[in-house]
Amino acid sequence: MEADLAGWRRERMPRLPRNAAITVAPDWVCEILSPSTEANDRGVKMPLYAEHGVGHAWLVDPIEQVLEAFRLARGRWQPIGTWRDGDAAR
């Protein structure tokens, strides 16, 4: 299962692998929600990312213009914040 976007800390992946397969779970993932993918992104992918120890996740809804940010704490997703429209996310 692949995220729409993913990132790794340099200390965990100092160089890109030579082959196409990446076996290290990302430190951060971002899913771009759409009406056809939202249920899968929230209900299937988010628990899977938690199971594999992904530390942070963003859910971006471009239609509603909302960014939801989460961090993994003790195996569960904890909301960090929700930003809408022109809010500055930091």
Order of alpha helices (4+ residues) and beta strands (2+ residues): beta-beta-alpha-beta-beta-beta
